[in-house]
Amino acid sequence: MDFSHAPADDGFRHEVRAWLAANRPARAERIPHDEASLAEEFGFLRDWQRRLHAAGYVGLLWPREYGGRGARPTAQAILNEELARARAPQLLNRVGINNTGPTLIAHGTEAQKRRYLPKILSADEIWCQLFSEPGAGSDLAALRTRAQAEGDGFVVTGQKVWTSYAELSGWAILLARTDPSLPKHRGITYFLLDMRSRGITIRPLRQATGSTEFSEVFLDGVRVPGEQVVGAVNRGWEIAMTTLAHERGTGFAFKEQVLQRIALEDAVALARSIGRARDPAVRQEIARRWIDVEIMRLMNCRTLTRLERGEEPGPESSLVKLFWAELTQRLHELGLALEGPRGQLAEGRWQQTWLWSRVASIAGGTSEVQANIIAQRLLGLPR
């Protein structure tokens, strides 16, 4: 790993820090607790992404011809660090920026890149991800949604689930089976789906937090034009691996680690405020979490080094995802435990973030799936 920084990197950090000091929203990002607060948060985050985009801070790594800055991965890592340190809100269009964009840059046609990429960065078009199904979450290749060739396009029928911002998104990346006679990892095609198409029904799923950020999506004879296929028909699985590698690897680089450090600092502040900072058991638990956060930082340095060499994230991104999920849950369990009996109340910072942290071991691939990928693809163990 290369830990060095060029003078230009330090200059960029100062530039970002100064811009955030002058432009960061007065309030922090909030976890929605009902439909009204979800819609309000959606509008708030969309406005924030547009402000960042106008300043040139969205899509740093993307080629200039598609609205990016063609920057080095280190610049993106610095930006993520500074956004987290400033406790600035996240970008709304995370699926578009982290998943759709890199996939189209790697596999899309020139027409697809020019049509979709700039509007992802500006938040003019918000994206969701239609991969998981009720019977194909952990085993995504078992998906049953069908796409039947018809004329110059396809007709899609099936069901997807756990789709973030489905009812508020204009577009989706979609996996559907186009040839059921092939082995399950073949015969899958990768589509770009207009969420305003006829035949789409969205049903929100209420979470333990009270929010309906996730939804199930029903596709009943939805027509998708042929020009919205990414890559070759029946070769969507390989393209989906690009999407998931970016979701689990570059999507976590640095910002999540800094957010975890902030959570740890908040837990330390809570321990001091309630007089438990000198409790040996509490100090030992805080020390464990500090070590974990440092490990996360080093794992992200390895990801950054790989990207700086021009390499795509590979199966090692599952290590990052698995460790991030477990650490996120442990940190919020620590905060909730420090609150003692008050932690049993329904409202509060630690109560909401603890409930949200439970999704960490499911979203982006369950922890069990990540462990299997690590075992088979990194350690060479048998299936």
Secondary structure, DSSP 8 states (H G I E B T S, - for coil): ------HHHHHHHHHHHHHHHHHS-SS------SHHHHHHHHHHHHHHHHHHHHTT-SSTTS-GGGT-----HHHHHHHHHHHHHTT----S-HIIIIIIHHHHHHH--HHHHHHHHHHHHTTSS-EEEE--BTTBSSSGGG---EEEEETTEEEEEEEEEEEETGGG-SEEEEEEES-TTS-TTSSEEEEEEETTSTTEEEEEE--TTS---EEEEEEEEEEEEGGGEESSTTBHHHHHHHHHHHHHTGGGTTHHHHHHHHHHHHHHHHHHHTT-TT-HHHHHHHHHHHHHHHHHHHHHHHHHHHHHTT----TTHHHHHHHHHHHHHHHHHHHHHHHGGGGGSS-SHHHHHHHHHGGGGTTTS-HHHHHHHIIIIIS----
